[in-house]
Every structure is written in structure tokens, then in C-alpha cells.
Amino acid sequence: MSLLFSMISFLTGAAVTMQSAVNGRLRAASGNPVFASLFSFLGGMVLLVVMLPLASALGIYPLPSWDMLLSTKWWMWTGGVFGTALVFCSILIPPKIGFGAYFSMMVAGQLTGSVLADATGFLGSQVHPVSPLRLLGVILLIAGAVLVQRPGRSSDADAAAAGMDAPVSDADIAENAKAVPQAKGGDA
Amino acid sequence: MYAIYALISFLVGVATNVQSGVNGQIRLLTGNAVFASFANFMVGTILLVMLLILFAGLGIWSMPERGLLSRTRWWTWMGGPLGLIYVMALVLLPPLIGYAAFFSMLVAGQLFLSVTLDHKGWLVERIRRVDKVRAAGVLLLLVGAVLIQNS
């Protein structure tokens, strides 16, 4: 059973990368990364609007009361702001440096941040001091991310092969050619 | 320029900790994990509607042309459900196999697919082949992840 859950965790990681790739296609087609981010959020929200009453009806998660909502502080609602930054950067940055480089740096930042959060007891999490092994882990993460980087290693021949290998139609590539220069101005 | 993009990617990763931390506070107060996810997506949606209008008004990113739906494949629009898989897995899986195992496997899946997309040239503009250095980098990242999660 544990093996099955591990497999699902692995596939969830693949889904995170896939989300970035799929949103990137929507950006290429629409020429607008904000639009692509919006639809990524809208899709999730529509599903959650269905799940919320469903989970409540099944008695898994009862809907929160007004008192509960009023007891929240404003900053507790900022998760979506960070989520927006994440989805937006996952659209803009991989075309510049590649998926491998982007996700290596992202993962290194994520786990380094989690070590810091544990060390400081961020938002009431249990304090978990930085042990020598954890420090070694952070060093390996950053070293690994740097090794995956190494810019400018692809050749034009490879790029041409990409057009042929990729499960992307010629129409898509034409869209891309149109859409990308449009977006250039905003990236600067 | 490359270094700046790499640095931003790192900071985005750091920010995901704040995101999961503040979402966790909503979950704690309401006792409802689905609601906490909903709050996260709702705030993001509202923010992005405002940004969409703002950037279109500034002429930076214009509104997509009509007929976009017919020019795109259905899976182009599936980013939201894919993102939700992650949000729900984050709630459901760690209690079943522990955070360490969950995050180690998650990172492995993330890196495996991203390096594969680069290598095969799927959904990317440029191929970036896996060579010994890149494979060593991924291996170090995985060892680092396992070390942090288990110590």
C-alpha cells in the first residue's frame, strides 16, 4: 500500500511539471501569460466549488461558519498571492532556461525554505533545528541545481529536431512564432 | 539574465513555504482542507482578473483574440485540474506515508518529468539533452531532498 502511495506522490510531482508545461502552451496560443495563469486558477476553482458542497454533504468537511471566517486574519488569505506568483513564474521562466533548470532551482528553494521554516518555527510549526545532516542536504540541493543549469548547451540542430520530435502540430509552432514576439515586450 | 531567472526560480520555491504556511492557518481555523484550497484559488483568481485587465490596459499583454478555444487543444486548458491534484495530494498523502516520503517522491517526479521534457524536446522550444553533469545534478538534488526530509 505504501508503495502505491509513493507512486501517487511521484505522479503528483509529474503533474506539477505538466501543469507548468500545459499552461505554457496556453500562453503560447493566447500570447498572454496572465490569461494562461487565470485559466489555471479558474479551472481549479470550478472543481473546488463542486467539491466544497460535496465534501460537506458527505460529512467529511463541514462548511466553515461565519464566526470561523471572521476569526481569520487578513494575511491568512494571501496564499493565493504566492500561488499566483508560482503559476506565473512557471509559465514565464521555463521557456527562458528550460524545465530542468527551472524546477531544479525551484525545488532547491522550496526545500531550503522548509529547512528555514522548521528552524524558526514559522507560523507555529514545530521547531526543528538545522542539524549537520540537514545543512549537508541544503548544500547538495544547491550544488545539484547548479549542475543542472549550465546555459546555452543546446545546438540549433537539436532545436530543429525538437520541432520534429515534439507532439506539437505545425499550426502550434506557427502560433508560437506569432505569440512569443508579442509577449516579448512585457517580459523585459 | 540567465542568473536572474535562476534566482527568481529559487525565490519562487522559497515562497511556496509561505503559501503552504498561510493556507495551513485557514485550514486550522476552519477545519476544512477543501475550503483552505478554495480560498487559495479564489484569491488567486480575483488577483489575476485584476492583473489581466491592468496589463491589457497598459498594452503589455493584450486580451486573447476571439476563436482561441477553437485554435487550442482541450488539454491546453487542463492546468487548473493538474494544479489541484498537487493541492489535494498535499492534504491527503503525507498522513498516509509521512512528509519525508511524500516530498522525496514528489521532487523525484517533478525532476524526472522536467528533465525528460527538456531531453525529448516535448512542449519546449529548445532541446536540452541529459548528459553526465545534468544526471549528476539531479542525483545530488534527490540525495539532498532525502537527507533533509529524513533528518
Interface residues (C-beta under 8 A of the other chain):
Chain A: S2 F5 S6 M7 I8 S9 F10 L11 T12 G13 A14 A15 V16 T17 M18 Q19 A21 V22 N23 G24 R25 L26 A29 S30 G31 N32 P33 V34 F35 A36 S37 L38 F39 S40 F41 L42 G43 G44 M45 V46 L47 L48 V49 M51 L52 A55 Y61 P62 L63 P64 M68 L69 S71 T72 K73 W75 M76 W77 T78 G79 G80 V81 F82 G83 T84 A85 L86 V87 C89 S90 I93 P94 P95 K96 I97 G98 F99 G100 A101 Y102 F103 S104 M105 M106 V107 A108 G109 Q110 L111 T112 G113 S114 V115 L116 A117 F122 L123 S125 S131 L133 R134 L136 G137 V138 I139 L140 L141 I142 A143 G144 A145 V146 L147 V148 Q149 R150 P151 R153 S154 D158 A159 A161 A162 G163 D165 A166 P167 V168 A171 E175 N176 Q182 A183 G185 G186
Chain B: M1 Y2 Y5 A6 L7 I8 S9 F10 L11 V12 G13 V14 A15 T16 N17 V18 Q19 S20 G21 V22 N23 G24 Q25 I26 L29 T30 G31 N32 A33 V34 F35 A36 S37 F38 A39 N40 F41 M42 V43 G44 T45 I46 L47 L48 V49 L51 L52 F55 I60 W61 S62 M63 P64 L68 R71 T72 R73 W75 T76 W77 M78 G79 G80 P81 L82 G83 L84 I85 Y86 V87 A89 L93 L96 I97 A101 F102 F103 M105 L106 V107 A108 G109 Q110 L111 F112 L113 S114 V115 L117 D118 K120 G121 W122 L123 V124 E125 R126 I127 R128 R129 V133 R134 A136 G137 V138 L139 L140 L141 L142 V143 G144 A145 V146 L147 I148 S151
